[in-house]
Structures are given as C-alpha cells and as structure tokens.
Amino acid sequence: MLEQAEVRAIGNLGFEGCVHGRPGSKRQVLLIEGEALRELGLSPGMVRENITTEGIRLAELEFGKRLRVGEAVLEVTVPCEPCDHMEAIRPGLKDELRGRRGILCRVIEGGLIRRGDAVDVIDLAAARKEDSEGGA
C-alpha cells in the first residue's frame, strides 16, 4: 500500500485503480484506527488498510452506519478479521489484531478523499428529515 494525498472512491466499487475493487462487495474499503497501529508498532498501510483514522472508535459503529469521508459516503458492512498475511508481517500479529483490524465498508457515493479529511458519522434520520423539509 502506498500513501496517497488523495484518492477517488467509486460508487459500489471501491477506490479508483484498486485491484481489490468488486461491484456489490461488502469489502470495498478498509478503515483502521491509527491509535491501534501505533499501539502495535505498525506504520500506516502495513496491514493493507485503505484509510487510517484518528479519534473515532470504529468497533463501536453499527453495521449499516454511513460515514462521510471527504466527498464520499461509505456504509459500514462487516468487521475485518485478521488474515494469515498478518503473520508474514510479524509472528503473532494476527492474534494481536483480533477485534482491532478495523471495519470494512462499501462505497455508497463516490468522490475524492484527501489526506486529513474528517470521518463523520451521518445521522440518516436527520438527513431524511432535512431532505423532506427542503434543506436546512
């Protein structure tokens, strides 16, 4: 994984140019907490995440929650379970990452995501109410 200043998320696919993008997949984008990486002595990108977050407890997000990241909207689908590749990085890492590997999402709305963009949880009920009232 190479750190990018910006990336384009493509609706129902993943990141532009990513060989792992699959239409309809629940595994289009992987987010992991930067705090977990630091605690485990790992650099961003080492565990193949697409987005490294700060200050948001990913494990506490309910499945189906939507996140605005830059111009894109992602939907939380499933937790990411550590795979055997983690053992190639460091023996025992697979077990260390259990429950901390991050969350997988699918891209609901595409758009640019830039380094430093906030990750905001979208309140769907408030957004629907705003839409029905014609905006804020």
N, C-alpha and C positions, 0 to 999 in steps of 0.2 A: 504494500500500500504506500502510495506517495501522497504527502500532504499537499493540498491544493488551496490556493487563495479563494477560489470559487468553483462551484460545480453546478451543473444543471440537473435538477430532478425531472424525470419524465413520468407523467401520469400513468399509473398502472404498469410501470416497468422497473424503475429504479433510477440509477444515475447514468447519465449520458456516457456512452463508451464503456460501461462496466460489463464485463463478460458474464457476470452472475445475474444480470437483469433478466427477469422472466415475467411475461404478462400473466396477471392473475395470481402470482406467488404471494404468500404471506411473508416472504423473506427477502424483500426488495432492498431494505436499508437497515443497517445495524447501528444502534446507538449504544455507547458505553460511557459510564461516568469517569471523568478524568481523575476524580478522587480515588476510585478503585485502582486505576492504573498506577498512580503514584504510590499508593499503599503497597502494591505488589512489585514495585520497582520496574514497571514496564513503561515504554515510550508509546505515545500515540501512534496507532497504526499497527503495532506489533501483533495484536490479536485480531487483526483484519476487520476492525470496525470501520464504518463509513463516517460516523460523526462521533467526536469526543465531546461530551457535555460537561458543564460545570454548574454546581448549585441546584441540581434537580435530582430527586430520588426516583430513578427510573423504575425500580422494582415496585414502587407504590402506585404506579399508573395502572389504571384498569384497562383491560383489553377493550378495544373499541374507542378509547380516548383519542382525540385528534390533537395534533401538535402543529403549530405554525413555526417553521424554521425558515427564516428569510422569507422568500416569496412562496415557498412550497408548503403544502399541508400533508402531513403523514398521519397514518392511523396505526395505533399500537395493535399488533396482532398476537404475538407469542413471545415468551421469554426465549432467549438464546441459550441453549445448553452447550457447555464447553465440549469441543470435539477432540479427537486424538491429535490433531495438529498442535494443540496447546502443549502436549508433551514434547514435541520437537523443539519448541521454544525453550522450555525448561522442564525437567522432570518434576512432576508433582503439581504443575500449573493447572492442569485440568481440574484437580480437586480443589485447589485454591480459588478457582473462578466459579465454582458451583454457587448459584444464586446471585452471582455478581457479573455474569458475562454480558449483561445488557438486555436490550429489548429489540425485537425485530418489528419492522413496520412495512406497510405498503404505501405507495405514493398515491394520494387522493387527488391532489392538484400539483402540477409541475411548476417549476420556477427556479430562479437562481438562489443558491445558498452560498453565503460568503463566510469566511473565517470570522468569528466573532459575533455572528448573528445570534440573537436570543432564541431560546427554545421556549415557546409559550403554549400552555395548555389552553385549548379552545373550549369555551363554555358553549356547547351546542344549543342548549335551551335558550340562552341569552341571544345567540346569533340568530336562531329561528324567530324569536320574538322581534328582534330588530328588523329582520327581513320583512316580516308581516306588517310592521308599522312603517315601512318605507325608509328605514335608515335611522340613524341616531338623532 
